[in-house]
Amino acid sequence: MDNHKITADIQAERRRNSDSQKDIQADMPEDFQEELVKLRRYFHEHPELSWQEYHTQEKSWNIWMSWVSPIKIL
């Protein structure tokens, strides 16, 4: 396979991924998109080392629990 074919394939794949990303975002409510952007920014502004992601874990857990109904443990 020549390099031009590989490059063209990679570019086509990137376009498909970009288009599918736009489709996903189009289906999301705007306030939800804004919340995801805020979360991404928060996680990038507060990086943690691998296996030491305590704030990331806590933040993710709190977000998850706010989205799901409480689970009753018997």
N, C-alpha and C positions, 0 to 999 in steps of 0.2 A: 504494500500500500504506500503510495507516495505521500509526502508531507502536505501537499495542497489538499488532498482528499481528507486527511486527518483534520487539518485546520478547518475545512468547510464543515465537517461533521461536528466538530466542537462548537463552532459558531451556530450551527443549526440547533444543536442541543441547548445552548444558552438561550436562544430565542424562544424555544418551546418552554423552557423553565420560566423565563420572564413572562411569557403569555399566561402560563398557568398560575403564576403568582398574582398577576393582575386579576384573573378570574376569581381566585380565592378572595382577594381583597374586595372585589366588587360585591361579593355575597355577604360581607361582614358589615354590621352596622358601624357607622362612622365613630361613635363613641367607643366601641370596642377596639377599633383600629387605633384610636388615640391612646387607649389604655395599654395596648400591646407596645406601642412606640415608647411610652413612658417606662414600661417594664424593661424593655431592651436597653434604654438609656441608663436606667438605674443599674442594671447588671454590668454594663460596660464601665460605668463610673465607679463601681465598687467591686473590682475583680478580686477573686480569691484563688488560692492555690488548689490544685487538684487534691481531692480527698480531705480538703479543709474548707469546704464550702458551707460554712455554718449559716451565714446571713442569707445566702442564696437559697439554701434548704428551707430556712424559716420563712422567707418571703414567698417562696413557691408553695409551701404548705398552706400558708394563710390565704393565698390567692385561691388555691384549689378548694379549700374549705368554704370560701365565700361563694364558690360556684355550685357546689353540690349541697344537697340537703344533708342535715346532720345524720350520722350513722348511729343507730342504737346498738350498743354492745350489751349483750345479755350476760 
